[in-house]
Amino acid sequence: MHSIQAVASQFDLTYDALRYYEKVGLLKNIQRDKNGRRIYSDTDLVEINRLVHLRQLGASVAETKHMLTLFNDPQKSVTAYDTGIDFLEQLDADLDQRIAAIEQQKLFSAKKINRFKTERAQLTSHSEQ
């Protein structure tokens, strides 16, 4: 069993995030110790790992909940897999767009840095004369 502190640290989450995920139904049946503190099982950690990765990929809370339902369905169907594959492919395409946007920002930043360095060098060379 794992404390909320250990779980938050392991997944780089706040206590509030873990509580929120429980409140909105992303984490279910979290056990409590005799003092009412949350204790997480190894199975809970697997679920948290899944939801953290989906959220990092850009999935909304509702989308994450839907995907976790698909993952946890003991009678997975071909349709469920197709739904999951389509969704993950969409997240992957969204990531490609975000990467392209970041690459554009990196180019812009590099140009600005080079421009400022050139202008600074010109100022330095003028002041030395």
Sequence and secondary structure as in RCSB ss.txt:
>XXXX:A:sequence
MHSIQAVASQFDLTYDALRYYEKVGLLKNIQRDKNGRRIYSDTDLVEINRLVHLRQLGASVAETKHMLTLFNDPQ
KSVTAYDTGIDFLEQLDADLDQRIAAIEQQKLFSAKKINRFKTERAQLTSHSEQ
>XXXX:A:secstr
 EEHHHHHHHHT  HHHHHHHHHTTSS   EE TTS EEE HHHHHHHHHHHHHHHHT  HHHHHHHHHHHH TT
  HHHHHHHHHHHHHHHHHHHHHHHHHHHHHHHHHHHHHHHHHHHHHHHHHHH 
